[in-house]
């Protein structure tokens, strides 16, 4: 029998307990933090850390068949373009600028020209729509039905369920992107292996994830919004991510900062604090600025990091 997660206001949900580290396979796991889901269920989840490689992950976690209950919130902006409130307005303004930067980046990574793009976990499709306007041939996969419907209208073509990945032609994409998606994926290794098979030799895999070793993560600890339990199953940092990519035969080309995330995550984290501890806009600006300054001086430990990895060409 599977264990259950239960709270007074949330029905019990079947969970799964991982006995080994998802990155290196070590069984030497230790509890690090207890973190509350302040978005949906108000339940508390355990974050464990591997003693061998340092990787952190939510354990136990809701199983894949039932995790969807934790996304059922109108405030979850990546699945709902109509989400309102100050935080979501800030998110949407930042998204306008970041979409343009993302399209410029994939153009540069593809030799200055548009190509074939797969966005895995495309949400409501803003990046895909921007890339399509820029001349890219785009394919989007998204597990959430509401977001998929929204993205289909925005991009002007059908957005596929995540399960359609297996049916896509091998070696058919120049760029595959996962913008804050990999931390949500139950079948971590199987999904990565499938995605890599869809890349052409020399193609680039882009993985953007929060960094659990950033200064804002250290500052806010269990109130750091980017833990986002239980929706975030994994809490990446540069060293475990490099190990994971190497395990799948990928060459890490570069890591890039996502400096706006430090401010956005700090704003969300301040809302998680008790009223007597929470600060206003100045506290958010200070936390975001200090996090980015720390990262610039300490090996690029930004609040979120974009990893650009390449599938090796034959003979390399």
ABEGO torsion letter per residue (X at the ends): XBBBBBBAABBBBBBBBBABBAAAGBABBBBABBBBBAAAAGBBBBBBBBAAAGBBBBOBBBBAAAAAAAABBAABAAABAABBEAAAAAAAAAAAAAAAAAAAAAAAAAGGBBBBBBBBGAEAGAAAAAAAAAGBBBBBBBABAAAAAAAAAAAGBBBBBAAAAAABBBGABABBBBBGAAAABABAAAAAAAAAAABBBGBBBBBBBBBAABAAAAAAEAABAAAGOAABABBBBAAAAAAAAAAAGBBBABBBBBAAAAAAAAAAAAAABBAAABBBAAAAAAAAAAAAAAAAABGGBBABBBBBBBBBBBGX
